[in-house]
């Protein structure tokens, strides 16, 4: 049996987790003080995912850039492909929080959305 050690990131407690693995299967999680730690450890060991945050260029807006993020977490292995896809994206102002900036990023089925409002140059 192989042991892996993680720090849970689901709450401020930051529990030191011990995960026991048999091959690719999690057989035990210890060190967590709540169920979220168990869920996090199992997911992190079998299918790690992350929310990706970045910025994209704005055309015709009161700001040159807008902050964006994936609407949900994506597979960890798709992060660099996601960032690469965002490199050349330019979006026309106005932009509203939640607007889809890039649909189905890197074939994940997850959209990248704006996290900030950007007014157009002619808006108040």
C-alpha positions, 0 to 999 in steps of 0.5 A: 500500500502506498501513502500520499500526503496532501494539505486540504484546500477546501477550508481554512483549516488546511488539514494534513491528509494521509491518503492510502492507495492501492494502485489507482484506488483510494482505500483510506483517507485520514487526518481530515476534520470534516467530510470535505477533506475526504472528498478533496483527497479522493478527487485530487488523487484520482481526477485532479481539477482546478479553476483557471483564472486569467485576463483577456484583451478588451477592444473599445472598452474603458479598460484594456483587459478583463479578468476571466475564469473557468465557470467550473473546475477543469481537469488539471491536465487541460490547464496549459491548453486553456491558457494557450487558447486564451492568449489570443482572445480579444473581446469587444466591450461592453462586457458584463460579469458572467458573459461567456468569453470562450465556450467549451475551453480545451474541449472540457465542456466548461466555459470561460466567463468574465469576472468584471464589468467593462464599459464601452468607451461611449458608455457612462 
